[in-house]
């Protein structure tokens, strides 16, 4: 885990010149300096069915301080505790923060949330001069309480609500991308949909769902050939690791059998026409938390688009195949370099 943090920190450990003084190198993040302070009273691991996503944390937290003058301090693993921040901290006033998530271990999953926040206090809008990098570890069960079952999405046009836009920061996990989504997502859930599918532009171009990149499987003409289509990395969607895994697996294992992989713009009208013509074979979402989520329907304007599943199916063949292939590599059942 510290190796990942070191990679994240390389851009912050640069040569610094201050008021004519001789330049000096700030300290890089050094995992060998890790200090561990154990919690005195370890808690008991809850039952798997009690582990609603993000509701429990481990007894310890990893923290690493950084300043522009000194660089990275020694990393510490300490008992889980609250953070003390100045009321004028840049993360509170101007949203200087970034986070990432990943999972480890079979059975119980251990979800790792890495966060970096600006901690310098200054009412002026300036580049951060102090930061805290920390990692919260959460034992988790299934992301969706219903398990590996198909979900329903509601598509929303950008004229109604917008998650990201060209030239913005939609391709980064920063807090400012999420707060504005809560109200429309809450309304969609009240109407019976698990997530929103965010569209953009006058042509209702698909971007991504609330916590997932989106894939659709389309039949090519009247042939027994198929193409996997997903929106491109155009700066408005997250470059998901699971998204990349699916693309790599399909290119490696299904492309030799005639599958076409296409990272391109796809509009909801194309999905609707494919569904009407019987060419929409299936749709699924990908993300760190849920891995792969089959999609049953997408509500678009005044119609409900069915995504290839029969009433009694919870997942189509390709969706289940992707989940199995990814988990085999995650859990080291299958060796992969």
Beta strands, then each sheet from edge to edge (+ up, - down):
strand 1: 15-16
strand 2: 24-25
strand 3: 35-36
strand 4: 60-67
strand 5: 71-72
strand 6: 76-79
strand 7: 97-104
strand 8: 109-118
strand 9: 130-140
strand 10: 151-156
strand 11: 195-200
strand 12: 205-209
strand 13: 213-219
strand 14: 226-230
strand 15: 260-263
strand 16: 280-287
strand 17: 291-300
strand 18: 303-306
sheet 1: 1+ 2-
sheet 2: 3+ 6+ 4- 5+
sheet 3: 3+ 6+ 4- 9+ 8- 7+
sheet 4: 12+ 11- 10- 17- 16+ 13- 14+ 15+
sheet 5: 12+ 11- 10- 17- 18+
end
